[in-house]
């Protein structure tokens, strides 16, 4: 990846900004002799705004403007402090040059703290200053949105989640409108940035807005990014479906347990089966992506146990085809959030004859309810951790954020109950 602003020299960038944004300096020099021109009456009244003070300061400014802008900036600031009310080409030019320098300095400081040093808490206020200069600045939005997510993970303090969500969503909006930064740091590419930003929104919304969080996790997995290859993405998707499955399963039991089957109970069972198939798909992806990753093995064991439990529930107690599914699931499109089934097929068999595939397809065509000999597993909280921070650019030190393993326990053995059982 390209180097950040640090790799450009701030001196050259400031000099170019000054020349491009204001007016030709050689022309200014021709119009303005050194020392500075005659003072206005207000400036002349000052004991500090004299030719003896101004002349050397302006000389220093012109000397260092293209070779050492920091020294030029100091000279310009002293000149303006000595003559705060002076008017004319020179003070007007110096004021604009100082403003441009400050603007570039804020960008430089943001990249130094956010990209090079990864001091996220220090980067946030600087990012807000940059954003005040440029409302669509992607580096500033990255720091405030993605940086806010990293802080929430590392500090366990989620009090600023709402603000980080808004900035991350704004960054997504700016990117999807066609705009791009000079480089994508701390991400590898446009897709990598979108993957992490959607994931950040999903993570930060997982408690306050689970429905939208699920959509953002699914969206995050659509991009060619590290997030797509991270098992935690699919673990969070599975968790979201598990939560909805628990609600619908409890509602089913309250309404239909111990009662004759009705069209309404069949519909409820079909909608629950859709959720089970989505959980199966997400867990299969988590297991497949985890592979031999040493850091994911403990979670992988839990995911596989839950996956096997649900797969057997949807396949008449058999594990046939499960290994093949895990081996191929990543090559298939991630299924969207299921649309609630509102009508049953014309002919609904009383017992299942063809098990659902368990890969996220709509199970309505198989109309498979819980096998008579088994009961649906209880909803489970899938173990999740937080993904690593994106790898640093080629010119910075590679570091990763500390992950936080969940303390959630593996799924308990399914309890014997009659949920969704056909009578």
C-alpha positions in Angstrom: 0.0 0.0 0.0 1.0 3.6 -0.4 2.6 5.3 2.5 0.5 7.6 4.6 0.9 11.4 4.7 4.0 10.8 6.7 5.7 9.3 3.7 5.0 12.3 1.5 7.0 15.1 3.2 4.8 17.6 4.9 7.2 20.3 3.7 6.5 19.6 0.1 2.8 19.3 0.6 2.5 22.5 2.4 4.5 24.4 -0.2 2.3 23.1 -3.0 -0.8 24.0 -1.1 0.4 27.5 -0.6 1.3 28.0 -4.2 -1.8 26.3 -5.6 -4.3 27.8 -3.3 -3.3 31.4 -3.0 -1.3 33.3 -5.6 2.0 33.3 -7.3 4.6 34.0 -4.7 7.2 35.5 -7.1 4.5 37.9 -8.2 3.9 38.8 -4.6 7.5 39.4 -4.0 7.7 41.7 -7.0 4.8 43.7 -5.6 5.9 43.7 -2.0 9.4 44.9 -1.1 11.3 43.7 1.9 11.0 44.9 4.7 7.2 44.9 4.7 5.3 47.8 3.1 4.1 50.9 4.9 1.9 50.2 7.9 -1.8 51.1 8.3 -2.5 53.8 11.0 -3.7 51.0 13.3 -0.6 49.0 12.9 1.7 52.0 13.2 0.3 52.6 16.6 1.7 49.3 17.8 5.2 49.3 19.3 5.8 45.8 18.0 4.5 46.2 14.4 7.6 48.0 13.1 9.8 47.5 10.1 12.6 46.3 12.4 10.3 43.5 13.7 8.4 42.7 10.5 11.3 42.7 8.1 13.4 39.8 9.6 10.2 37.8 10.2 9.0 38.1 6.6 12.5 37.4 5.4 12.6 34.2 7.4 9.2 33.2 6.1 10.3 33.6 2.4 13.5 31.8 3.1 12.0 28.7 4.7 8.6 28.6 2.9 9.7 25.8 0.5 12.5 24.2 2.4 11.3 24.2 6.1 7.6 25.1 6.4 7.7 24.6 10.1 10.2 27.5 10.5 8.2 29.5 7.9 5.0 28.8 9.9 6.7 30.1 13.1 7.9 33.2 11.4 4.4 33.9 9.9 2.7 33.4 13.3 5.1 35.8 14.9 4.5 38.4 12.1 0.7 38.1 12.5 1.0 38.3 16.3 3.1 41.5 16.1 0.7 43.1 13.5 -2.8 41.7 14.3 -4.6 44.5 12.5 -2.3 45.2 9.6 -3.9 45.0 6.2 -2.4 44.4 2.8 -1.1 41.6 0.5 1.5 40.2 2.9 -0.6 39.8 6.0 -3.5 38.5 3.9 -1.2 35.9 2.3 0.4 34.9 5.6 -3.0 34.4 7.2 -4.1 32.1 4.3 -0.8 30.2 4.4 -1.1 29.7 8.2 -4.6 28.3 7.7 -3.4 25.9 5.0 -0.5 24.8 7.2 -2.8 24.1 10.2 -5.1 22.1 8.0 -2.3 20.0 6.6 -0.8 19.6 10.1 -4.1 18.2 11.4 -4.2 15.6 8.6 -0.6 14.7 9.4 -1.2 14.4 13.1 -4.3 12.2 12.4 -2.4 9.8 10.3 0.5 9.7 12.8 -1.8 8.9 15.7 -4.3 6.7 14.0 -2.3 4.8 11.4 1.3 4.8 12.6 0.9 4.8 16.4 -2.6 3.3 16.6 -3.4 5.6 19.5 -7.2 5.5 18.8 -8.4 7.6 21.8 -5.9 10.4 20.9 -6.9 10.2 17.2 -10.6 10.8 17.8 -10.5 14.5 18.7 -8.0 15.2 15.9 -10.3 13.4 13.4 -13.2 15.6 14.5 -11.0 18.7 13.7 -10.2 17.3 10.3 -13.8 16.5 9.7 -14.7 20.1 10.5 -12.3 21.1 7.6 -13.5 18.4 5.3 -16.9 16.9 6.1 -16.3 13.9 3.8 -12.8 13.1 4.9 -12.5 9.3 4.8 -9.4 9.1 7.0 -11.2 11.1 9.7 -14.4 8.9 9.3 -12.2 5.8 9.5 -10.7 7.0 12.7 -14.1 7.9 14.2 -16.1 4.9 13.0 -13.7 2.0 12.9 -11.5 3.5 15.6 -14.5 3.8 17.8 -15.2 0.1 17.3 -11.7 -0.8 18.2 -11.9 1.3 21.4 -15.2 -0.4 22.3 -13.5 -3.8 21.9 -10.3 -3.0 23.7 -11.7 -0.9 26.6 -15.0 -2.8 27.0 -16.6 0.7 27.2 -19.4 0.9 24.7 -20.8 4.3 25.8 -19.7 5.9 22.6 -21.2 3.2 20.3 -23.9 5.4 18.9 -21.4 8.0 17.7 -19.1 5.4 16.2 -22.0 3.8 14.4 -23.0 7.1 12.8 -19.4 7.9 11.6 -18.9 4.3 10.3 -22.2 4.6 8.4 -21.1 8.0 7.0 -17.9 6.5 5.8 -19.8 3.7 4.1 -22.0 6.3 2.4 -19.1 8.4 1.2 -17.3 5.3 -0.2 -20.4 4.0 -1.9 -21.0 7.4 -3.5 -17.8 6.9 -5.4 -15.3 8.8 -3.4 -11.9 7.3 -2.3 -9.1 8.5 0.0 -5.5 8.9 -1.2 -4.9 5.5 0.3 -7.1 3.0 2.2 -5.0 2.7 5.3 -5.5 1.1 7.8 -7.3 -1.2 5.4 -5.9 -3.1 2.4 -8.4 -1.9 -0.2 -11.9 -0.5 -0.8 -13.5 -3.9 -0.3 -11.5 -4.5 2.9 -12.6 -1.0 4.2 -16.3 -1.7 3.5 -16.0 -5.2 5.0 -14.6 -3.8 8.3 -16.9 -0.8 8.4 -20.1 -2.9 8.0 -18.7 -5.4 10.6 -18.0 -2.5 13.0 -21.6 -1.3 12.7 -22.9 -4.8 13.2 -20.7 -5.3 16.3 -21.6 -2.0 17.8 -25.4 -2.5 17.1 -25.5 -6.2 18.2 -27.2 -5.2 21.5 -29.1 -2.0 20.6 -30.4 -3.1 17.2 -29.9 -6.9 16.7 -32.0 -6.9 13.4 -29.9 -4.2 11.8 -26.7 -5.7 13.2 -27.5 -9.0 11.5 -28.0 -7.3 8.1 -24.6 -5.5 8.6 -22.8 -8.7 9.5 -24.2 -10.4 6.3 -23.3 -7.3 4.3 -19.7 -7.3 5.7 -19.2 -10.9 4.5 -20.1 -9.9 0.9 -16.8 -8.1 0.3 -13.4 -9.5 -0.6 -11.8 -8.6 2.7 -10.3 -10.1 5.8 -13.7 -10.0 7.4 -15.1 -12.5 4.9 -12.3 -14.9 6.0 -12.9 -14.4 9.7 -14.8 -17.1 11.5 -16.2 -14.6 14.0 -18.3 -12.9 11.3 -20.3 -16.1 10.8 -20.4 -16.8 14.6 -22.1 -13.4 15.1 -24.6 -14.2 12.3 -25.3 -17.6 13.9 -25.8 -15.8 17.3 -28.3 -13.4 15.7 -30.4 -16.2 14.2 -30.2 -18.2 17.5 -31.7 -15.2 19.3 -34.6 -15.1 16.9 -35.0 -18.9 17.0 -35.3 -18.8 20.7 -38.1 -16.2 20.5 -40.1 -18.1 17.9 -39.5 -21.5 19.5 -40.8 -20.2 22.9 -43.8 -18.7 21.1 -44.5 -21.9 19.3 -44.4 -23.9 22.5 -46.8 -21.5 24.3 -49.3 -21.5 21.5 -49.2 -25.0 20.1 -47.7 -27.5 22.6 -50.0 -30.4 23.2 -52.5 -29.3 20.7 -53.6 -30.8 17.3 -51.7 -29.6 14.3 -53.2 -26.7 12.5 -52.3 -24.6 9.4 -51.1 -21.9 11.8 -48.8 -24.3 13.7 -47.4 -25.6 10.4 -46.5 -22.1 9.3 -44.9 -21.4 12.6 -42.8 -24.6 12.3 -41.8 -23.8 8.8 -40.6 -20.3 9.8 -38.6 -21.8 12.7 -37.1 -24.4 10.3 -35.9 -21.5 8.1 -34.0 -20.0 11.1 -32.5 -23.4 11.9 -31.2 -23.7 8.4 -29.7 -20.2 8.6 -27.9 -21.2 11.8 -26.6 -24.4 10.2 -25.3 -22.4 7.2 -23.6 -19.8 9.4 -22.0 -22.3 11.8 -20.8 -24.4 8.8 -19.0 -21.3 7.5 -17.5 -20.5 10.9 -16.1 -24.0 11.1 -14.9 -24.0 7.5 -13.1 -20.6 7.9 -11.6 -21.5 11.3 -9.8 -24.4 9.7 -6.6 -25.0 11.6 -6.3 -21.6 13.1 -4.9 -22.3 16.6 -6.7 -19.3 18.1 -10.1 -20.5 16.9 -9.9 -24.1 17.9 -11.8 -23.9 21.2 -14.6 -21.9 19.6 -14.6 -24.2 16.6 -15.2 -27.2 18.8 -18.3 -25.6 20.2 -19.5 -24.4 16.8 -19.1 -27.9 15.4 -21.0 -29.5 18.3 -23.9 -27.1 17.8 -23.8 -27.5 14.0 -23.9 -31.3 14.3 -26.8 -31.1 16.8 -28.9 -28.9 14.5 -27.9 -30.7 11.3 -29.1 -34.0 12.7 -32.3 -32.4 13.9 -33.0 -31.3 10.3 -31.9 -34.6 8.7 -33.7 -37.2 10.7 -30.9 -37.8 13.1 -28.3 -38.4 10.4 -24.9 -36.7 9.9 -24.7 -37.8 6.3 -23.6 -35.0 4.0 -22.4 -32.7 6.9 -18.7 -33.0 6.1 -19.4 -32.3 2.4 -21.4 -29.3 3.3 -18.6 -27.8 5.5 -16.2 -28.4 2.7 -18.2 -26.5 0.1 -20.3 -24.0 2.0 -17.8 -21.1 1.5 -18.1 -21.4 -2.3 -21.8 -20.7 -2.1 -23.5 -17.3 -1.6 -24.3 -16.4 1.9 -28.1 -16.6 2.3 -30.0 -13.4 3.1 -32.3 -12.9 6.1 -35.2 -15.2 5.5 -38.6 -13.8 4.4 -41.4 -15.0 6.7 -43.5 -17.8 5.2 -47.1 -16.7 5.1 -48.7 -19.6 3.1 -48.2 -23.3 3.1 -47.5 -25.3 -0.1 -50.6 -26.8 -1.7 -49.9 -30.3 -0.5 -48.1 -30.7 2.9 -47.1 -34.2 3.8 -47.7 -35.2 7.3 -44.2 -36.6 7.7 -41.0 -35.4 6.1 -39.7 -37.5 3.1 -36.9 -35.3 1.9 -34.6 -33.6 4.4 -33.8 -30.0 3.9 -30.3 -29.3 2.5 -29.4 -27.3 5.6 -27.4 -24.8 3.4 -29.7 -21.9 3.9 -32.2 -22.7 1.2 -35.9 -22.1 1.9 -37.1 -25.3 3.6 -40.7 -24.6 2.8 -40.4 -26.8 -0.3 -39.6 -29.8 1.9 -42.2 -28.8 4.6 -40.0 -30.6 7.1 -41.1 -30.3 10.7 -39.3 -31.8 13.7 -38.9 -35.6 13.3 -41.3 -37.5 15.5 -38.4 -39.2 17.3 -36.5 -36.0 18.2 -37.1 -32.6 19.5 -35.5 -29.3 18.4 -32.3 -28.3 20.3 -32.5 -25.4 22.6 -31.4 -22.1 21.2 -27.7 -21.5 22.0 -25.4 -18.5 22.3 -22.5 -19.2 19.9 -19.0 -18.4 21.1 -17.7 -15.2 19.5 -14.6 -13.1 19.8 -13.6 -9.9 18.2 -11.6 -9.9 14.9 -8.1 -8.8 14.6 -7.4 -5.2 13.7 -6.5 -5.0 10.0 -2.9 -5.6 9.2 -0.9 -2.5 9.1 0.3 -1.1 5.8 3.6 -2.3 4.3 5.3 0.7 5.8 4.1 0.3 9.4 4.6 -2.3 12.1 2.0 -5.1 12.0 0.0 -5.4 15.1 -3.3 -7.0 16.1 -5.9 -6.1 18.7 -6.3 -8.3 21.7 -9.3 -10.5 21.1 -11.8 -11.1 23.8 -13.0 -14.7 24.0 -16.6 -15.2 25.1 -17.3 -16.9 28.4 -20.4 -18.5 26.9 -20.6 -22.2 27.5 -21.1 -24.9 24.8 -24.7 -25.8 23.9 -26.3 -28.0 26.5 -27.6 -31.4 25.5 -31.0 -30.9 23.9 -33.8 -31.2 26.5 -36.6 -33.7 25.9 -39.6 -31.7 24.9 -42.2 -31.6 22.2 -41.4 -28.3 20.4 -42.7 -28.4 16.8 -43.5 -32.1 17.1 -46.2 -33.2 14.8 -49.2 -34.9 16.6 
